[in-house]
Amino acid sequence: MSTKTRPSMFEKGQQGVLTLGLLAALLLPTASHGGVLSETDLRRVDALKPLFASLMSDLAQSAKRTDVGAGDVNCINATIQEFLQISDELASYEYLIAMDKEITGFDEKNPMRDLVKFAADKSSSILAGERKRLVQLSEQCARFPVGLSKTQQAVQVIDTTTGILTAIRDRL
């Protein structure tokens, strides 16, 4: 039964990567259509999707390793679940950013600027809450070295993403 759980979590994780890469996948059209983001912003946002994908892949592979103890696997699976939660929560802002595909022809008073600010603020807020949960999980996993390192990696990804969102938000 657990062999069925792990692949489905991995598959969910791969779908979650798309949502977690929301900023990369959805803000890129914003810049190309509305001119809200700079080239530097685009590069930074573009780096998020592979970062999340790499983490999710690493988590899934680590959970499948036969040399990893049950406690570590439980911590890793809990980390995967947290990232799926993040994906679900961030997905609610997808439509706001995706609207930019339909809105073109604005000058410096582009309404997408405020929309992107709002989405960045809300995404940062979600990430802050999820970071707290991951730190708590990290503390719970302190006895399991592999699980602890994976939760700490997840916290680093959250911190990196939050930093990028903050920099973009501050520039807008």
C-alpha positions in Angstrom: 0.0 0.0 0.0 2.8 2.4 0.8 4.3 1.9 -2.7 1.1 3.3 -4.1 1.2 6.3 -1.8 4.7 7.4 -2.7 4.2 7.5 -6.5 0.9 9.3 -6.2 2.6 11.8 -3.9 5.3 12.2 -6.4 2.8 12.7 -9.2 1.0 15.2 -7.0 4.3 16.8 -6.3 5.1 17.2 -10.0 1.7 18.9 -10.4 2.4 21.0 -7.4 5.7 22.1 -9.0 3.7 23.7 -11.7 1.7 25.7 -9.2 4.7 26.5 -7.1 6.4 27.6 -10.2 3.4 29.9 -10.5 5.5 33.0 -10.4 7.8 31.8 -13.2 5.0 30.4 -15.4 2.5 33.2 -14.8 4.6 36.3 -14.3 6.5 35.7 -17.5 3.4 36.4 -19.6 2.8 39.4 -17.5 6.1 40.9 -18.5 5.8 40.0 -22.2 2.3 41.4 -22.5 2.0 44.2 -19.9 5.7 45.2 -19.4 5.3 45.0 -15.6 8.5 43.1 -14.8 12.0 43.9 -15.9 14.4 41.5 -17.6 16.2 41.0 -14.2 12.9 40.2 -12.6 12.1 37.7 -15.3 15.4 35.9 -14.8 14.9 35.7 -11.1 11.4 34.5 -11.4 12.4 32.1 -14.1 14.9 30.5 -11.7 12.1 29.6 -9.3 10.4 26.8 -11.3 13.6 24.7 -11.6 14.3 25.3 -8.0 11.0 23.9 -6.9 11.1 21.1 -9.4 14.6 20.1 -8.2 13.5 20.1 -4.6 10.3 18.1 -5.3 12.3 15.6 -7.3 14.9 15.3 -4.6 12.2 14.8 -1.9 10.4 12.1 -3.9 13.7 10.3 -4.7 14.8 10.5 -1.0 11.5 9.1 0.2 12.0 6.1 -2.1 15.5 5.3 -1.0 15.8 1.9 0.7 18.6 3.1 3.0 16.5 5.8 4.6 14.7 5.0 7.8 11.0 5.1 8.4 11.3 8.3 10.6 13.2 10.1 7.8 10.7 9.0 5.2 7.8 10.3 7.4 9.5 13.6 7.6 10.2 13.7 3.9 6.6 12.8 3.1 5.4 15.5 5.5 7.6 18.0 3.7 6.1 16.9 0.4 2.6 17.4 1.9 3.6 20.9 3.0 4.7 21.8 -0.5 1.5 20.5 -1.9 -0.3 22.7 0.6 1.7 25.6 -0.6 0.8 24.8 -4.2 -2.9 24.7 -3.4 -2.8 28.0 -1.6 -0.7 29.8 -4.3 -3.0 28.5 -7.0 -5.8 30.8 -5.8 -3.8 33.8 -7.1 -3.1 32.3 -10.5 -6.2 33.9 -12.1 -5.1 37.3 -11.0 -1.8 37.1 -12.7 -3.2 35.2 -15.7 -5.6 38.1 -16.4 -2.7 40.1 -17.8 -2.7 38.0 -20.9 -6.0 39.6 -21.8 -5.1 43.2 -20.8 -2.8 45.1 -23.2 -2.2 48.6 -24.5 -1.6 50.4 -21.2 1.0 53.1 -20.7 2.7 53.8 -17.4 -0.5 53.5 -15.5 -0.8 49.8 -16.2 -3.3 48.3 -13.7 -1.3 45.0 -13.9 1.3 46.6 -11.7 -1.1 46.7 -8.7 -2.4 43.2 -9.6 1.2 41.8 -9.6 1.9 43.7 -6.3 -1.2 42.2 -4.7 -0.4 38.7 -5.9 3.2 39.0 -4.7 2.1 40.2 -1.3 -0.4 37.4 -0.9 2.0 34.8 -2.2 4.6 36.1 0.3 2.1 35.9 3.1 1.3 32.3 2.2 5.0 31.5 2.0 5.6 33.0 5.5 2.9 30.9 7.0 4.1 27.8 5.3 7.7 28.6 6.4 6.5 28.5 10.0 5.0 25.1 9.5 8.2 23.8 7.8 10.3 25.2 10.7 8.1 23.3 13.2 8.4 20.2 11.0 12.1 20.6 11.0 12.1 20.7 14.8 10.0 17.6 14.9 12.4 15.9 12.5 15.5 16.8 14.4 16.2 13.1 15.3 16.1 12.1 11.7 19.1 13.4 9.8 17.9 12.9 6.2 14.4 14.2 7.0 15.9 17.2 8.9 18.1 18.1 6.0 15.2 17.9 3.5 13.0 20.1 5.6 15.8 22.6 5.9 16.2 22.5 2.2 12.5 23.2 1.8 12.8 26.2 4.2 15.7 27.5 2.1 13.6 27.3 -1.1 10.8 29.2 0.7 13.3 31.8 1.8 14.7 32.2 -1.7 11.3 32.5 -3.2 10.2 35.1 -0.6 13.3 37.1 -1.2 12.6 37.2 -5.0 9.0 38.2 -4.4 10.0 40.9 -2.0 12.6 42.3 -4.4 10.1 42.4 -7.2 7.3 43.8 -5.0 9.6 46.6 -3.8 10.7 47.5 -7.3 7.1 47.8 -8.4 
